[in-house]
Amino acid sequence: MKNRVVLLAIFLFGIYCSHNRVVIDNPKLEKLDRVERNEYFYLWGMIGNQLTVAEICGEKNTILEVHSYMRVYQWLVTLVTVGIVHPLTLEIDCAKLKHEG
């Protein structure tokens, strides 16, 4: 019985444990600052907030990298609510064009 509980916990953690990273590979961009946001999605991620580049990075209006992941408490909220509430942490690196010269 104990082994089954451990296997179930590992399985569920594996399902909900995810990291996603998107990087814009452009040598003309330089990183300015990192914005960290906690966003909430609902109904297994089907309903949620739509973010714009201008809203996140302001006048810089360029994103270099986006990293999304769940912290332990976010994983627990998702698990307890069976995915109805699905919080994520987003780390967004804002960028600007490098000056040539």
ABEGO torsion letter per residue (X at the ends): XAAAAAAAAAAAAAAABBBBBBBBBBAABBBABBBBBBBBBBGGGABBBBBBAAAAAEAAGBBABBBBBBBAAAAAAAAAAGGABBBBBBBBBBBBBBBBX
